[in-house]
C-alpha cells in the first residue's frame, strides 16, 4: 500500500513540475519520504548504460539508443 501511495504522490508532483515547466528531484524526494524502501521494490534491468561528461551527452545518447 505504501508503494502505491508513494508512486502516486511522485507522479502528481512530476505532473505539477511539467505544468510549471520545471524539472526537479522533488517527486523522488517525496516518494522516499512516504516509503523509504521504494527503490528496492522496483525491478531494475541487469545492465545499465550511463552517459556522463560535460559535452556530447545528447548526441551520444541518441547514438546508443
PDB file of N, H, CA, C and O in Angstrom:
ATOM      1  N   UNK A   1       0.817  -1.194   0.000  1.00  0.00           N
ATOM      2  CA  UNK A   1       0.000   0.000   0.000  1.00  0.00           C
ATOM      3  C   UNK A   1       0.860   1.257   0.000  1.00  0.00           C
ATOM      4  O   UNK A   1       0.548   2.232  -0.684  1.00  0.00           O
ATOM      5  N   UNK A   2       1.954   1.228   0.777  1.00  0.00           N
ATOM      6  H   UNK A   2       2.207   0.436   1.332  1.00  0.00           H
ATOM      7  CA  UNK A   2       2.842   2.394   0.813  1.00  0.00           C
ATOM      8  C   UNK A   2       3.488   2.636  -0.542  1.00  0.00           C
ATOM      9  O   UNK A   2       3.670   3.780  -0.957  1.00  0.00           O
ATOM     10  N   UNK A   3       3.838   1.537  -1.241  1.00  0.00           N
ATOM     11  H   UNK A   3       3.690   0.607  -0.904  1.00  0.00           H
ATOM     12  CA  UNK A   3       4.469   1.666  -2.547  1.00  0.00           C
ATOM     13  C   UNK A   3       3.541   2.385  -3.517  1.00  0.00           C
ATOM     14  O   UNK A   3       3.963   3.301  -4.222  1.00  0.00           O
ATOM     15  N   UNK A   4       2.281   1.971  -3.552  1.00  0.00           N
ATOM     16  H   UNK A   4       1.939   1.226  -2.979  1.00  0.00           H
ATOM     17  CA  UNK A   4       1.309   2.603  -4.440  1.00  0.00           C
ATOM     18  C   UNK A   4       1.124   4.078  -4.101  1.00  0.00           C
ATOM     19  O   UNK A   4       1.091   4.916  -5.003  1.00  0.00           O
ATOM     20  N   UNK A   5       1.004   4.402  -2.837  1.00  0.00           N
ATOM     21  H   UNK A   5       1.030   3.722  -2.105  1.00  0.00           H
ATOM     22  CA  UNK A   5       0.841   5.793  -2.413  1.00  0.00           C
ATOM     23  C   UNK A   5       2.073   6.617  -2.789  1.00  0.00           C
ATOM     24  O   UNK A   5       1.942   7.739  -3.278  1.00  0.00           O
ATOM     25  N   UNK A   6       3.263   6.069  -2.564  1.00  0.00           N
ATOM     26  H   UNK A   6       3.369   5.158  -2.167  1.00  0.00           H
ATOM     27  CA  UNK A   6       4.490   6.787  -2.891  1.00  0.00           C
ATOM     28  C   UNK A   6       4.593   7.051  -4.390  1.00  0.00           C
ATOM     29  O   UNK A   6       5.003   8.135  -4.805  1.00  0.00           O
ATOM     30  N   UNK A   7       4.221   6.061  -5.204  1.00  0.00           N
ATOM     31  H   UNK A   7       3.888   5.181  -4.867  1.00  0.00           H
ATOM     32  CA  UNK A   7       4.257   6.239  -6.657  1.00  0.00           C
ATOM     33  C   UNK A   7       3.258   7.297  -7.093  1.00  0.00           C
ATOM     34  O   UNK A   7       3.575   8.150  -7.922  1.00  0.00           O
ATOM     35  N   UNK A   8       2.056   7.247  -6.542  1.00  0.00           N
ATOM     36  H   UNK A   8       1.798   6.554  -5.869  1.00  0.00           H
ATOM     37  CA  UNK A   8       1.031   8.228  -6.914  1.00  0.00           C
ATOM     38  C   UNK A   8       1.452   9.654  -6.541  1.00  0.00           C
ATOM     39  O   UNK A   8       1.289  10.575  -7.341  1.00  0.00           O
ATOM     40  N   UNK A   9       1.987   9.837  -5.340  1.00  0.00           N
ATOM     41  H   UNK A   9       2.119   9.088  -4.691  1.00  0.00           H
ATOM     42  CA  UNK A   9       2.442  11.164  -4.910  1.00  0.00           C
ATOM     43  C   UNK A   9       3.579  11.643  -5.813  1.00  0.00           C
ATOM     44  O   UNK A   9       3.606  12.805  -6.220  1.00  0.00           O
ATOM     45  N   UNK A  10       4.515  10.748  -6.123  1.00  0.00           N
ATOM     46  H   UNK A  10       4.493   9.804  -5.793  1.00  0.00           H
ATOM     47  CA  UNK A  10       5.617  11.099  -7.019  1.00  0.00           C
ATOM     48  C   UNK A  10       5.119  11.522  -8.382  1.00  0.00           C
ATOM     49  O   UNK A  10       5.610  12.502  -8.942  1.00  0.00           O
ATOM     50  N   UNK A  11       4.155  10.803  -8.928  1.00  0.00           N
ATOM     51  H   UNK A  11       3.756  10.006  -8.474  1.00  0.00           H
ATOM     52  CA  UNK A  11       3.606  11.147 -10.239  1.00  0.00           C
ATOM     53  C   UNK A  11       2.866  12.489 -10.205  1.00  0.00           C
ATOM     54  O   UNK A  11       2.962  13.284 -11.140  1.00  0.00           O
ATOM     55  N   UNK A  12       2.138  12.725  -9.132  1.00  0.00           N
ATOM     56  H   UNK A  12       2.060  12.078  -8.373  1.00  0.00           H
ATOM     57  CA  UNK A  12       1.423  14.007  -9.011  1.00  0.00           C
ATOM     58  C   UNK A  12       2.405  15.170  -9.003  1.00  0.00           C
ATOM     59  O   UNK A  12       2.200  16.164  -9.699  1.00  0.00           O
ATOM     60  N   UNK A  13       3.480  15.046  -8.212  1.00  0.00           N
ATOM     61  H   UNK A  13       3.647  14.238  -7.647  1.00  0.00           H
ATOM     62  CA  UNK A  13       4.467  16.129  -8.170  1.00  0.00           C
ATOM     63  C   UNK A  13       5.207  16.252  -9.502  1.00  0.00           C
ATOM     64  O   UNK A  13       5.613  17.349  -9.884  1.00  0.00           O
ATOM     65  N   UNK A  14       5.385  15.144 -10.204  1.00  0.00           N
ATOM     66  H   UNK A  14       5.055  14.253  -9.894  1.00  0.00           H
ATOM     67  CA  UNK A  14       6.020  15.190 -11.516  1.00  0.00           C
ATOM     68  C   UNK A  14       5.138  15.935 -12.523  1.00  0.00           C
ATOM     69  O   UNK A  14       5.639  16.729 -13.318  1.00  0.00           O
ATOM     70  N   UNK A  15       3.843  15.682 -12.490  1.00  0.00           N
ATOM     71  H   UNK A  15       3.436  15.036 -11.844  1.00  0.00           H
ATOM     72  CA  UNK A  15       2.907  16.374 -13.384  1.00  0.00           C
ATOM     73  C   UNK A  15       2.878  17.862 -13.068  1.00  0.00           C
ATOM     74  O   UNK A  15       2.865  18.691 -13.977  1.00  0.00           O
ATOM     75  N   UNK A  16       2.869  18.199 -11.798  1.00  0.00           N
ATOM     76  H   UNK A  16       2.879  17.525 -11.059  1.00  0.00           H
ATOM     77  CA  UNK A  16       2.893  19.619 -11.407  1.00  0.00           C
ATOM     78  C   UNK A  16       4.155  20.283 -11.944  1.00  0.00           C
ATOM     79  O   UNK A  16       4.099  21.405 -12.448  1.00  0.00           O
ATOM     80  N   UNK A  17       5.288  19.601 -11.841  1.00  0.00           N
ATOM     81  H   UNK A  17       5.333  18.689 -11.432  1.00  0.00           H
ATOM     82  CA  UNK A  17       6.536  20.147 -12.367  1.00  0.00           C
ATOM     83  C   UNK A  17       6.490  20.356 -13.868  1.00  0.00           C
ATOM     84  O   UNK A  17       7.012  21.351 -14.371  1.00  0.00           O
ATOM     85  N   UNK A  18       5.867  19.423 -14.598  1.00  0.00           N
ATOM     86  H   UNK A  18       5.443  18.615 -14.189  1.00  0.00           H
ATOM     87  CA  UNK A  18       5.750  19.568 -16.051  1.00  0.00           C
ATOM     88  C   UNK A  18       4.850  20.736 -16.414  1.00  0.00           C
ATOM     89  O   UNK A  18       5.131  21.469 -17.361  1.00  0.00           O
ATOM     90  N   UNK A  19       3.772  20.912 -15.668  1.00  0.00           N
ATOM     91  H   UNK A  19       3.543  20.316 -14.898  1.00  0.00           H
ATOM     92  CA  UNK A  19       2.870  22.038 -15.924  1.00  0.00           C
ATOM     93  C   UNK A  19       3.598  23.363 -15.712  1.00  0.00           C
ATOM     94  O   UNK A  19       3.391  24.322 -16.456  1.00  0.00           O
ATOM     95  N   UNK A  20       4.452  23.404 -14.691  1.00  0.00           N
ATOM     96  H   UNK A  20       4.620  22.625 -14.087  1.00  0.00           H
ATOM     97  CA  UNK A  20       5.195  24.634 -14.385  1.00  0.00           C
ATOM     98  C   UNK A  20       6.483  24.756 -15.212  1.00  0.00           C
ATOM     99  O   UNK A  20       7.241  25.711 -15.042  1.00  0.00           O
ATOM    100  N   UNK A  21       6.733  23.777 -16.117  1.00  0.00           N
ATOM    101  H   UNK A  21       6.118  23.000 -16.255  1.00  0.00           H
ATOM    102  CA  UNK A  21       7.943  23.764 -16.950  1.00  0.00           C
ATOM    103  C   UNK A  21       9.213  23.760 -16.101  1.00  0.00           C
ATOM    104  O   UNK A  21      10.179  24.462 -16.399  1.00  0.00           O
ATOM    105  N   UNK A  22       9.192  22.964 -15.047  1.00  0.00           N
ATOM    106  H   UNK A  22       8.407  22.394 -14.804  1.00  0.00           H
ATOM    107  CA  UNK A  22      10.350  22.858 -14.164  1.00  0.00           C
ATOM    108  C   UNK A  22      10.602  21.391 -13.856  1.00  0.00           C
ATOM    109  O   UNK A  22       9.671  20.634 -13.583  1.00  0.00           O
ATOM    110  N   UNK A  23      11.841  21.007 -13.901  1.00  0.00           N
ATOM    111  H   UNK A  23      12.597  21.622 -14.123  1.00  0.00           H
ATOM    112  CA  UNK A  23      12.209  19.655 -13.525  1.00  0.00           C
ATOM    113  C   UNK A  23      12.907  19.684 -12.178  1.00  0.00           C
ATOM    114  O   UNK A  23      13.588  20.653 -11.842  1.00  0.00           O
ATOM    115  N   UNK A  24      12.739  18.634 -11.420  1.00  0.00           N
ATOM    116  H   UNK A  24      12.186  17.847 -11.693  1.00  0.00           H
ATOM    117  CA  UNK A  24      13.408  18.592 -10.121  1.00  0.00           C
ATOM    118  C   UNK A  24      13.447  17.162  -9.615  1.00  0.00           C
ATOM    119  O   UNK A  24      12.888  16.253 -10.230  1.00  0.00           O
ATOM    120  N   UNK A  25      14.106  16.979  -8.500  1.00  0.00           N
ATOM    121  H   UNK A  25      14.559  17.717  -8.000  1.00  0.00           H
ATOM    122  CA  UNK A  25      14.151  15.674  -7.853  1.00  0.00           C
ATOM    123  C   UNK A  25      13.101  15.581  -6.747  1.00  0.00           C
ATOM    124  O   UNK A  25      13.060  14.597  -6.008  1.00  0.00           O
ATOM    125  N   UNK A  26      12.266  16.586  -6.634  1.00  0.00           N
ATOM    126  H   UNK A  26      12.299  17.385  -7.233  1.00  0.00           H
ATOM    127  CA  UNK A  26      11.263  16.632  -5.564  1.00  0.00           C
ATOM    128  C   UNK A  26      10.280  15.461  -5.592  1.00  0.00           C
ATOM    129  O   UNK A  26       9.944  14.943  -4.526  1.00  0.00           O
ATOM    130  N   UNK A  27       9.794  15.013  -6.775  1.00  0.00           N
ATOM    131  H   UNK A  27      10.066  15.433  -7.640  1.00  0.00           H
ATOM    132  CA  UNK A  27       8.901  13.846  -6.762  1.00  0.00           C
ATOM    133  C   UNK A  27       9.544  12.620  -6.118  1.00  0.00           C
ATOM    134  O   UNK A  27       8.895  11.924  -5.337  1.00  0.00           O
ATOM    135  N   UNK A  28      10.797  12.348  -6.431  1.00  0.00           N
ATOM    136  H   UNK A  28      11.324  12.914  -7.065  1.00  0.00           H
ATOM    137  CA  UNK A  28      11.501  11.230  -5.821  1.00  0.00           C
ATOM    138  C   UNK A  28      11.726  11.436  -4.340  1.00  0.00           C
ATOM    139  O   UNK A  28      11.645  10.491  -3.555  1.00  0.00           O
ATOM    140  N   UNK A  29      12.008  12.669  -3.958  1.00  0.00           N
ATOM    141  H   UNK A  29      12.073  13.436  -4.596  1.00  0.00           H
ATOM    142  CA  UNK A  29      12.194  13.000  -2.541  1.00  0.00           C
ATOM    143  C   UNK A  29      10.922  12.709  -1.754  1.00  0.00           C
ATOM    144  O   UNK A  29      10.971  12.129  -0.670  1.00  0.00           O
ATOM    145  N   UNK A  30       9.788  13.115  -2.310  1.00  0.00           N
ATOM    146  H   UNK A  30       9.749  13.586  -3.191  1.00  0.00           H
ATOM    147  CA  UNK A  30       8.512  12.888  -1.630  1.00  0.00           C
ATOM    148  C   UNK A  30       8.184  11.399  -1.566  1.00  0.00           C
ATOM    149  O   UNK A  30       7.680  10.918  -0.551  1.00  0.00           O
ATOM    150  N   UNK A  31       8.467  10.667  -2.642  1.00  0.00           N
ATOM    151  H   UNK A  31       8.876  11.058  -3.467  1.00  0.00           H
ATOM    152  CA  UNK A  31       8.210   9.220  -2.646  1.00  0.00           C
ATOM    153  C   UNK A  31       9.058   8.527  -1.582  1.00  0.00           C
ATOM    154  O   UNK A  31       8.581   7.616  -0.905  1.00  0.00           O
ATOM    155  N   UNK A  32      10.311   8.954  -1.431  1.00  0.00           N
ATOM    156  H   UNK A  32      10.699   9.694  -1.981  1.00  0.00           H
ATOM    157  CA  UNK A  32      11.178   8.364  -0.413  1.00  0.00           C
ATOM    158  C   UNK A  32      10.723   8.725   1.009  1.00  0.00           C
ATOM    159  O   UNK A  32      10.940   7.948   1.939  1.00  0.00           O
ATOM    160  N   UNK A  33      10.106   9.877   1.178  1.00  0.00           N
ATOM    161  H   UNK A  33       9.930  10.507   0.422  1.00  0.00           H
ATOM    162  CA  UNK A  33       9.580  10.253   2.493  1.00  0.00           C
ATOM    163  C   UNK A  33       8.431   9.328   2.899  1.00  0.00           C
ATOM    164  O   UNK A  33       8.282   9.002   4.077  1.00  0.00           O
ATOM    165  N   UNK A  34       7.621   8.905   1.925  1.00  0.00           N
ATOM    166  H   UNK A  34       7.743   9.169   0.968  1.00  0.00           H
ATOM    167  CA  UNK A  34       6.481   8.043   2.209  1.00  0.00           C
ATOM    168  C   UNK A  34       6.925   6.598   2.419  1.00  0.00           C
ATOM    169  O   UNK A  34       6.470   5.934   3.350  1.00  0.00           O
ATOM    170  N   UNK A  35       7.822   6.107   1.542  1.00  0.00           N
ATOM    171  H   UNK A  35       8.191   6.647   0.785  1.00  0.00           H
ATOM    172  CA  UNK A  35       8.288   4.716   1.622  1.00  0.00           C
ATOM    173  C   UNK A  35       9.801   4.707   1.438  1.00  0.00           C
ATOM    174  O   UNK A  35      10.293   4.848   0.318  1.00  0.00           O
ATOM    175  N   UNK A  36      10.528   4.545   2.516  1.00  0.00           N
ATOM    176  H   UNK A  36      10.129   4.431   3.425  1.00  0.00           H
ATOM    177  CA  UNK A  36      11.992   4.617   2.481  1.00  0.00           C
ATOM    178  C   UNK A  36      12.631   3.489   1.668  1.00  0.00           C
ATOM    179  O   UNK A  36      13.768   3.632   1.219  1.00  0.00           O
ATOM    180  N   UNK A  37      11.931   2.380   1.471  1.00  0.00           N
ATOM    181  H   UNK A  37      11.007   2.264   1.836  1.00  0.00           H
ATOM    182  CA  UNK A  37      12.467   1.242   0.725  1.00  0.00           C
ATOM    183  C   UNK A  37      11.887   1.133  -0.680  1.00  0.00           C
ATOM    184  O   UNK A  37      11.919   0.054  -1.271  1.00  0.00           O
ATOM    185  N   UNK A  38      11.364   2.212  -1.220  1.00  0.00           N
ATOM    186  H   UNK A  38      11.338   3.089  -0.740  1.00  0.00           H
ATOM    187  CA  UNK A  38      10.683   2.136  -2.513  1.00  0.00           C
ATOM    188  C   UNK A  38      11.632   1.727  -3.649  1.00  0.00           C
ATOM    189  O   UNK A  38      11.213   1.030  -4.574  1.00  0.00           O
ATOM    190  N   UNK A  39      12.868   2.138  -3.596  1.00  0.00           N
ATOM    191  H   UNK A  39      13.208   2.704  -2.845  1.00  0.00           H
ATOM    192  CA  UNK A  39      13.809   1.811  -4.666  1.00  0.00           C
ATOM    193  C   UNK A  39      14.052   0.310  -4.739  1.00  0.00           C
ATOM    194  O   UNK A  39      14.187  -0.242  -5.831  1.00  0.00           O
ATOM    195  N   UNK A  40      14.107  -0.350  -3.601  1.00  0.00           N
ATOM    196  H   UNK A  40      13.997   0.098  -2.714  1.00  0.00           H
ATOM    197  CA  UNK A  40      14.351  -1.796  -3.588  1.00  0.00           C
ATOM    198  C   UNK A  40      13.136  -2.591  -4.081  1.00  0.00           C
ATOM    199  O   UNK A  40      13.258  -3.784  -4.359  1.00  0.00           O
ATOM    200  N   UNK A  41      11.986  -1.960  -4.191  1.00  0.00           N
ATOM    201  H   UNK A  41      11.886  -0.991  -3.964  1.00  0.00           H
ATOM    202  CA  UNK A  41      10.771  -2.647  -4.624  1.00  0.00           C
ATOM    203  C   UNK A  41      10.569  -2.633  -6.138  1.00  0.00           C
ATOM    204  O   UNK A  41       9.637  -3.257  -6.644  1.00  0.00           O
ATOM    205  N   UNK A  42      11.428  -1.932  -6.856  1.00  0.00           N
ATOM    206  H   UNK A  42      12.186  -1.424  -6.445  1.00  0.00           H
ATOM    207  CA  UNK A  42      11.337  -1.885  -8.311  1.00  0.00           C
ATOM    208  C   UNK A  42      12.235  -2.942  -8.929  1.00  0.00           C
ATOM    209  O   UNK A  42      13.294  -3.260  -8.388  1.00  0.00           O
ATOM    210  N   UNK A  43      11.817  -3.480 -10.053  1.00  0.00           N
ATOM    211  H   UNK A  43      10.957  -3.222 -10.493  1.00  0.00           H
ATOM    212  CA  UNK A  43      12.641  -4.418 -10.801  1.00  0.00           C
ATOM    213  C   UNK A  43      13.477  -3.609 -11.784  1.00  0.00           C
ATOM    214  O   UNK A  43      12.936  -2.957 -12.677  1.00  0.00           O
ATOM    215  N   UNK A  44      14.774  -3.652 -11.621  1.00  0.00           N
ATOM    216  H   UNK A  44      15.214  -4.181 -10.895  1.00  0.00           H
ATOM    217  CA  UNK A  44      15.677  -2.885 -12.465  1.00  0.00           C
ATOM    218  C   UNK A  44      16.321  -3.801 -13.498  1.00  0.00           C
ATOM    219  O   UNK A  44      16.472  -4.998 -13.252  1.00  0.00           O
ATOM    220  N   UNK A  45      16.705  -3.253 -14.657  1.00  0.00           N
ATOM    221  H   UNK A  45      16.582  -2.281 -14.857  1.00  0.00           H
ATOM    222  CA  UNK A  45      17.366  -4.085 -15.662  1.00  0.00           C
ATOM    223  C   UNK A  45      18.734  -4.539 -15.164  1.00  0.00           C
ATOM    224  O   UNK A  45      19.351  -3.853 -14.349  1.00  0.00           O
ATOM    225  N   UNK A  46      19.218  -5.687 -15.645  1.00  0.00           N
ATOM    226  H   UNK A  46      18.717  -6.244 -16.307  1.00  0.00           H
ATOM    227  CA  UNK A  46      20.505  -6.194 -15.174  1.00  0.00           C
ATOM    228  C   UNK A  46      21.696  -5.348 -15.615  1.00  0.00           C
ATOM    229  O   UNK A  46      22.731  -5.331 -14.948  1.00  0.00           O
ATOM    230  N   UNK A  47      21.549  -4.641 -16.746  1.00  0.00           N
ATOM    231  H   UNK A  47      20.709  -4.654 -17.288  1.00  0.00           H
ATOM    232  CA  UNK A  47      22.644  -3.819 -17.269  1.00  0.00           C
ATOM    233  C   UNK A  47      22.135  -2.393 -17.480  1.00  0.00           C
ATOM    234  O   UNK A  47      21.043  -2.193 -18.010  1.00  0.00           O
ATOM    235  N   UNK A  48      22.926  -1.408 -17.066  1.00  0.00           N
ATOM    236  H   UNK A  48      23.814  -1.571 -16.636  1.00  0.00           H
ATOM    237  CA  UNK A  48      22.600  -0.001 -17.294  1.00  0.00           C
ATOM    238  C   UNK A  48      23.754   0.671 -17.998  1.00  0.00           C
ATOM    239  O   UNK A  48      24.919   0.398 -17.706  1.00  0.00           O
ATOM    240  N   UNK A  49      23.426   1.559 -18.936  1.00  0.00           N
ATOM    241  H   UNK A  49      22.480   1.781 -19.173  1.00  0.00           H
ATOM    242  CA  UNK A  49      24.441   2.357 -19.618  1.00  0.00           C
ATOM    243  C   UNK A  49      24.235   3.804 -19.181  1.00  0.00           C
ATOM    244  O   UNK A  49      23.146   4.357 -19.332  1.00  0.00           O
ATOM    245  N   UNK A  50      25.273   4.405 -18.645  1.00  0.00           N
ATOM    246  H   UNK A  50      26.158   3.956 -18.522  1.00  0.00           H
ATOM    247  CA  UNK A  50      25.197   5.770 -18.149  1.00  0.00           C
ATOM    248  C   UNK A  50      26.146   6.634 -18.965  1.00  0.00           C
ATOM    249  O   UNK A  50      27.320   6.299 -19.121  1.00  0.00           O
ATOM    250  N   UNK A  51      25.637   7.744 -19.483  1.00  0.00           N
ATOM    251  H   UNK A  51      24.683   8.016 -19.356  1.00  0.00           H
ATOM    252  CA  UNK A  51      26.450   8.676 -20.262  1.00  0.00           C
ATOM    253  C   UNK A  51      26.667   9.925 -19.424  1.00  0.00           C
ATOM    254  O   UNK A  51      25.709  10.605 -19.056  1.00  0.00           O
ATOM    255  N   UNK A  52      27.927  10.230 -19.119  1.00  0.00           N
ATOM    256  H   UNK A  52      28.706   9.678 -19.418  1.00  0.00           H
ATOM    257  CA  UNK A  52      28.244  11.413 -18.329  1.00  0.00           C
ATOM    258  C   UNK A  52      29.298  12.233 -19.060  1.00  0.00           C
ATOM    259  O   UNK A  52      29.914  11.757 -20.014  1.00  0.00           O
ATOM    260  N   UNK A  53      29.498  13.441 -18.616  1.00  0.00           N
ATOM    261  H   UNK A  53      28.998  13.827 -17.841  1.00  0.00           H
ATOM    262  CA  UNK A  53      30.511  14.302 -19.211  1.00  0.00           C
ATOM    263  C   UNK A  53      30.007  15.716 -19.314  1.00  0.00           C
ATOM    264  O   UNK A  53      28.901  16.031 -18.873  1.00  0.00           O
ATOM    265  N   UNK A  54      30.825  16.571 -19.900  1.00  0.00           N
ATOM    266  H   UNK A  54      31.723  16.316 -20.258  1.00  0.00           H
ATOM    267  CA  UNK A  54      30.449  17.981 -19.990  1.00  0.00           C
ATOM    268  C   UNK A  54      29.872  18.355 -21.349  1.00  0.00           C
ATOM    269  O   UNK A  54      29.151  19.346 -21.453  1.00  0.00           O
ATOM    270  N   UNK A  55      30.172  17.585 -22.391  1.00  0.00           N
ATOM    271  H   UNK A  55      30.758  16.779 -22.306  1.00  0.00           H
ATOM    272  CA  UNK A  55      29.590  17.886 -23.701  1.00  0.00           C
ATOM    273  C   UNK A  55      29.430  16.595 -24.490  1.00  0.00           C
ATOM    274  O   UNK A  55      30.171  15.632 -24.295  1.00  0.00           O
ATOM    275  N   UNK A  56      28.442  16.597 -25.390  1.00  0.00           N
ATOM    276  H   UNK A  56      27.840  17.380 -25.548  1.00  0.00           H
ATOM    277  CA  UNK A  56      28.214  15.462 -26.262  1.00  0.00           C
ATOM    278  C   UNK A  56      27.301  14.385 -25.712  1.00  0.00           C
ATOM    279  O   UNK A  56      27.179  13.316 -26.311  1.00  0.00           O
ATOM    280  N   UNK A  57      26.657  14.645 -24.581  1.00  0.00           N
ATOM    281  H   UNK A  57      26.757  15.513 -24.094  1.00  0.00           H
ATOM    282  CA  UNK A  57      25.809  13.606 -23.978  1.00  0.00           C
ATOM    283  C   UNK A  57      24.582  13.330 -24.826  1.00  0.00           C
ATOM    284  O   UNK A  57      24.194  12.172 -24.982  1.00  0.00           O
ATOM    285  N   UNK A  58      23.964  14.362 -25.374  1.00  0.00           N
ATOM    286  H   UNK A  58      24.279  15.302 -25.247  1.00  0.00           H
ATOM    287  CA  UNK A  58      22.732  14.170 -26.134  1.00  0.00           C
ATOM    288  C   UNK A  58      22.983  13.354 -27.386  1.00  0.00           C
ATOM    289  O   UNK A  58      22.276  12.379 -27.640  1.00  0.00           O
ATOM    290  N   UNK A  59      23.979  13.736 -28.173  1.00  0.00           N
ATOM    291  H   UNK A  59      24.554  14.528 -27.966  1.00  0.00           H
ATOM    292  CA  UNK A  59      24.248  13.001 -29.412  1.00  0.00           C
ATOM    293  C   UNK A  59      24.720  11.575 -29.110  1.00  0.00           C
ATOM    294  O   UNK A  59      24.373  10.646 -29.839  1.00  0.00           O
ATOM    295  N   UNK A  60      25.495  11.394 -28.059  1.00  0.00           N
ATOM    296  H   UNK A  60      25.777  12.148 -27.466  1.00  0.00           H
ATOM    297  CA  UNK A  60      25.941  10.049 -27.685  1.00  0.00           C
ATOM    298  C   UNK A  60      24.754   9.199 -27.246  1.00  0.00           C
ATOM    299  O   UNK A  60      24.667   8.028 -27.615  1.00  0.00           O
ATOM    300  N   UNK A  61      23.844   9.768 -26.466  1.00  0.00           N
ATOM    301  H   UNK A  61      23.915  10.719 -26.166  1.00  0.00           H
ATOM    302  CA  UNK A  61      22.658   9.031 -26.018  1.00  0.00           C
ATOM    303  C   UNK A  61      21.790   8.614 -27.198  1.00  0.00           C
ATOM    304  O   UNK A  61      21.289   7.490 -27.237  1.00  0.00           O
ATOM    305  N   UNK A  62      21.610   9.520 -28.163  1.00  0.00           N
ATOM    306  H   UNK A  62      22.017  10.433 -28.131  1.00  0.00           H
ATOM    307  CA  UNK A  62      20.824   9.185 -29.352  1.00  0.00           C
ATOM    308  C   UNK A  62      21.507   8.098 -30.176  1.00  0.00           C
ATOM    309  O   UNK A  62      20.832   7.233 -30.735  1.00  0.00           O
ATOM    310  N   UNK A  63      22.827   8.130 -30.258  1.00  0.00           N
ATOM    311  H   UNK A  63      23.376   8.832 -29.804  1.00  0.00           H
ATOM    312  CA  UNK A  63      23.561   7.122 -30.997  1.00  0.00           C
ATOM    313  C   UNK A  63      23.418   5.759 -30.322  1.00  0.00           C
ATOM    314  O   UNK A  63      23.230   4.748 -30.999  1.00  0.00           O
ATOM    315  N   UNK A  64      23.505   5.727 -29.007  1.00  0.00           N
ATOM    316  H   UNK A  64      23.658   6.548 -28.457  1.00  0.00           H
ATOM    317  CA  UNK A  64      23.348   4.464 -28.279  1.00  0.00           C
ATOM    318  C   UNK A  64      21.944   3.906 -28.447  1.00  0.00           C
ATOM    319  O   UNK A  64      21.760   2.706 -28.654  1.00  0.00           O
ATOM    320  N   UNK A  65      20.941   4.803 -28.355  1.00  0.00           N
ATOM    321  H   UNK A  65      21.091   5.778 -28.187  1.00  0.00           H
ATOM    322  CA  UNK A  65      19.545   4.365 -28.486  1.00  0.00           C
ATOM    323  C   UNK A  65      19.279   3.838 -29.870  1.00  0.00           C
ATOM    324  O   UNK A  65      18.159   3.424 -30.168  1.00  0.00           O
TER     325      UNK A  65
END
